Amino acid sequence: MHKDADQSHKNVPPTRDEASLGALPVPGRRQVLTATALGAIAMTAPSLLGKRRAAAQTAEEPERDQELGDRELTGKTAFITGGARGIGLATAEELAKAGANIVLYDVASRTLPHVPYPVATESDLEQAKVQVEALGVRCLTFKGDVRDREAQMRAMQEAVNTFGSLDIAVVNAGVSQAGAIEEFSSEEISTVFEINVAGAVKTTQAAVSFMKPQGSGRIIFISSALGRMGNELFSIYASSKWAMIGFAKSAALAYGQFNILCNTVAPGLVDTPFADNDFILSRMLPEAPNPTFEMVSEMSRSGSPIPVGHLDPIDVAKAVLFFAGSATDKVTGEVLDVSYGSLARSIA
Ligand SMILES: NC(=O)c1ccc[n+]([C@@H]2O[C@H](COP(=O)([O-])OP(=O)(O)OC[C@H]3O[C@@H](n4cnc5c(N)ncnc54)[C@H](O)[C@@H]3O)[C@@H](O)[C@H]2O)c1
């Protein structure tokens, strides 16, 4: 059965969907763009902080740089769905380090009907706020479901009342499912699509109602490497993540005229409770008596050219920061694969 959310993260592994990425042989054109884009992140991370810093930074002066700031998101407000833990929390911390005030919106209910592993708890959400505020910015938290557009509107309105604007929306909340295609119940299928796809649409609807009058905004979608390929075990989840990319590109077309830029990050396997839980691990490694995240990562690593088997949440957060900052102020409708080369053979 499902693990308790508070315990699940470190003792159970994640999904093979992401892990199997590296094993899939598909030739393609995307690798050039992907390698370039990832290289750009690695090499221009300092330049996100400004030319002066990029030129001046030495190993001896990291603290001075920190103090000097170059906090390019200072004065901005970032709204992050699913921000109580995992990639959402790491993203909140990364954007906070860049100076943004943070709004964490999370269902924080421990369990969700038809989701086969624990989601975040209220205590996770409270702890996330403490961690974000420790970085010297302000943080609001809201317990709410991304399936509820009006609740997100209210949270965003309160954020605007408090901080003055809504500049960045990170469409991150998502849930997974795993199993044989013919075994999924109607409720399980609907839940994945209502959260991952309709939820993304509703977060976007709410966000643009504030960003359009401002004439600016960044919306960053967290899809998946499984939104770039098929996977028989994660078929429902993978198709929801493909749909998310289709929506993000459509939103880029719809809102470019308002200077609202919409881009997507597509991570491979990430070390979070989303992947590291009993249900997902047992589906990915049905033969293993005690499946672990490390086993899944090892499987994944065997297909990686680097070789790396999984990401830490901060690896994804840095890509979100890239799309939130001035380095990408002429970029919209793009997808950035952050997937340790596992998509280098993909044509998506
Ligand atoms: N972990 C991975 O291997 C991985 C890989 C690729 C993509 N992703 C994607 O990254 C995103 C974040 O994943 P994560 O690994 O941090 O997962 P996670 O389960 O650790 O975090 C997801 C957060 O979303 C919240 N949430 C779930 N349903 C919600 C709802 N209906 N309304 C509001 N909040 C809700 C949860 O409480 C949790 O805090 C997801 O969209 C996921 O699909 C994850």
The ligand as a Gaussian input file, in Angstrom:
#p B3LYP/6-31G(d) Opt

LIG

0 1
 N       10.115000      13.434000     -10.010000
 C       10.256000      13.103000     -11.269000
 O       10.916000      12.100000     -11.608000
 C        9.661000      13.986000     -12.352000
 C       10.184000      13.853000     -13.651000
 C        9.670000      14.644000     -14.661000
 C        8.648000      15.528000     -14.394000
 N        8.148000      15.640000     -13.120000
 C        7.058000      16.611000     -12.910000
 O        7.495000      17.612000     -12.017000
 C        6.370000      18.120000     -11.314000
 C        6.698000      18.117000      -9.833000
 O        7.015000      16.799000      -9.492000
 P        7.792000      16.377000      -8.182000
 O        8.724000      15.308000      -8.583000
 O        8.290000      17.547000      -7.447000
 O        6.568000      15.696000      -7.419000
 P        6.089000      15.746000      -5.890000
 O        5.000000      14.742000      -5.791000
 O        7.246000      15.640000      -4.980000
 O        5.515000      17.214000      -5.781000
 C        4.308000      17.570000      -6.425000
 C        3.602000      18.566000      -5.554000
 O        2.349000      18.870000      -6.183000
 C        1.346000      18.835000      -5.195000
 N        0.078000      18.511000      -5.850000
 C       -0.297000      17.316000      -6.368000
 N       -1.530000      17.389000      -6.860000
 C       -1.942000      18.665000      -6.673000
 C       -3.141000      19.347000      -6.976000
 N       -4.172000      18.719000      -7.562000
 N       -3.239000      20.658000      -6.662000
 C       -2.197000      21.289000      -6.026000
 N       -1.048000      20.682000      -5.701000
 C       -0.928000      19.377000      -6.027000
 C        1.795000      17.791000      -4.197000
 O        1.190000      17.948000      -2.934000
 C        3.302000      18.013000      -4.164000
 O        3.667000      18.959000      -3.189000
 C        5.189000      17.240000     -11.678000
 O        4.401000      17.924000     -12.624000
 C        5.824000      16.018000     -12.301000
 O        4.992000      15.459000     -13.269000
 C        8.643000      14.890000     -12.093000

